[in-house]
């Protein structure tokens, strides 16, 4: 399984989780087999400064991610991920390592639109 985690920096598992999906400067891509980390790769988000709806979910899907973890995410992004067959989970915090531990341990399961997205009618 490949898990993409929004990140504020490119420090692998020690990167801080980005709280706003659409403006995350990086994604840390983590290959996990039988609950163990096999490979870690950081990639810059080419759409961090400006993007159209669906561009970032498409980019994450192109990285062959099965799951995306973020602090927060808008309702439309969640829908784009659902359509692409990528599981989204929000509420991640701390480091990428901590977010992975929470996801693999069942503490992060679902994605819910952030308050800003709801206020804009995208929830």
Secondary structure, 3 states (H helix, E strand, C coil): CEEEEEECCCCHHHCEECCEHHHCCEEEEEEEECCEEEEEEEEECCCCCCCCCCHHHHHHHHCCCCEEEECECCHHHHHHHHHHCCEEEECCCCEHHHHHHHHHCCCCCCCCCCHHHHHCCCC
